[in-house]
């Protein structure tokens, strides 16, 4: 008998192994470790006040509707997530709430659609239109609290994989002193990801002070936020009657196909001025409320 609660996405650290010593949910061997290393503890430590996806998207709607952003009526939503298929529950929640989205994300959630991509999106709404941007990088935390580890059971894989794979590869290059910042036409997004994050942030590329995956992920979040604000600000200078809501942060893939998101920054841009945007409610439960139950 395990301590797994079917109404929660948390897998307790004292979950019992089956007769073969494997986790009954992911079928992987269970390591004997302290309970402080479980998913919930790691989530709370690295991403305090994380939301379930459904809860987060709902709260953004509750916050924005009183400000004139109406789903399926006057608002264009733009989504920037990693190409990884396990980010799709986030996009699905957003589109279910706001309608079809303009997709502007690349590997790691980077916004490499650039000026042309944003120009296209901004011409899909009137000069006095409303825009919402959800631009998030991503990371995984498994039931043992291992950062970067995720099971993709939906594709038939039983072994652990990595998320974000691109950011993990970047992290590994730095640690192994093999970082290559040369532009590669056969690997455009990955070569740009590394070069852009290094140029935009204070991320260490010294292998003796190599960042971990969490630190690289946060550098990606910072870069995405800066890029988004720059592109949107440019549009606002031309279309002064438009209103923009910007949300950036980190999507977190948890055990049993659960998904959460950490909101790093939320802001409104009206008449060329940014102002903080506070959601109508804080997350009521980082694990139980609104988390996706779809398997990866």
Helices and strands as residue ranges (DSSP letters): G 35-37, H 39-46, E 51-52, H 53-65, E 75-80, G 85-87, H 88-98, E 101-103, G 107-109, H 114-122, E 130-140, E 149-151, G 153-155, E 160-162, H 165-175, H 188-200, G 207-209, H 213-238, E 243-253, G 255-257, E 259-270, E 273-276
